[in-house]
Amino acid sequence: MTGPAEKEVLLEVKDLNITYGTGRRAYDAVQQANFVIYKGETFGLVGESGSGKTTIGRAILRILPTSGGEILYKGQKINGRISRALDKQLTKEIQMIFQDPQSSLNERAKVSYIVGEGLQNVRPDLTPAQREEKVRQALLDVGLLPEFASRFPHEFSGGQRQRIGIARALIVEPEFIVADEPISALDMSIRAQVLNLLRHLQKERGITYLFIAHDLSVMRYISDRIAVIHRGRILELADAEELVTHPLHPYTRSLLSAIPMPDPRREREKTLLVYDPAIHDYSAEAPQWRQLRPRHWVLCSESEAAQWISQEERS
């Protein structure tokens, strides 16, 4: 799963395994995950609830421990034990935007403290006046008024609270942001505004995103490349438009069939595909990563590869 040689790899996940519990209660949340994220791109990780996508994001942020494999950031291994200097670097350069803007903000703290808290760790040299100015600018950057700094989170709408969360992530000037379903808790009318804000900030600052979601229509809009994950395994990876227009794995096809159509008549007539993992027979041949189309990889057996390519050519 390599890309053009001229692109700079910012983050690489190699044979990543994440296990919850021990002994008989051990559960493999992520199994043999492999992908790279290039500097300046939005890499989408899509799957249903419990698929392991958020687990990978939290492992990259070092919130969760890994049980195998490597996570490399700028060529340095960041999972497991690391130096204090590297830990300080990661705190500044990697940030997260959380799914629920209500539960991720301290309701008892003013916006000025919430947004500026990260500066206390990465920029202790700043004076209170300088920190206040950075908070003011961060709020302006996400489309909020500077006077909102003296208010509390409960005084804002869901979309405004998410903008506060984005400002909190941006204020330390990160290079890489893990956006964990940042619009799923928002009203439909607000989602496009937040997505457009994230795209604008990326273009302006050169930020790299790992964008986690369960909706492929959102992923198609925001992502450069998309990886599809199911039960801890990445099943398909391709450029966003390629994946949506030429889905090969049955699970990807099922996700696409669940996207609502704006035309009520077509919505009633469409066929909803239900994915059953039992359709795969890997007793004789274990699945492998195979490139079935240009820049399009799928986890499958050789016989499945031939079958899916044949179906794609007929459709």
Salt bridges, closest charged atoms under 4 A:
GLU41 OE2 - ARG225 NH2 2.65
GLU48 OE2 - HIS230 ND1 3.30
GLU70 OE1 - LYS14 NZ 3.98
ASP87 OD1 - ARG62 NE 3.96
GLU93 OE1 - LYS74 NZ 2.92
ASP125 OD1 - ARG123 NE 3.05
GLU133 OE2 - ARG136 NH1 3.54
ASP141 OD2 - ARG205 NH2 2.46
GLU173 OE2 - LYS134 NZ 3.90
GLU175 OE1 - LYS39 NZ 3.36
GLU175 OE2 - LYS74 NZ 2.94
GLU181 OE2 - LYS53 NZ 3.66
GLU181 OE1 - HIS214 ND1 2.76
GLU204 OE2 - HIS200 NE2 3.61
GLU236 OE2 - HIS296 NE2 2.51
ASP239 OD1 - ARG295 NH2 2.90
GLU241 OE2 - ARG220 NH2 2.48
GLU242 OE2 - ARG293 NE 2.48
GLU242 OE2 - HIS296 ND1 2.69
GLU267 OE1 - LYS270 NZ 3.43
GLU269 OE1 - ARG265 NH1 3.35
GLU285 OE2 - ARG290 NH2 2.89
GLU304 OE2 - HIS280 ND1 2.48
GLU312 OE2 - HIS246 ND1 2.42
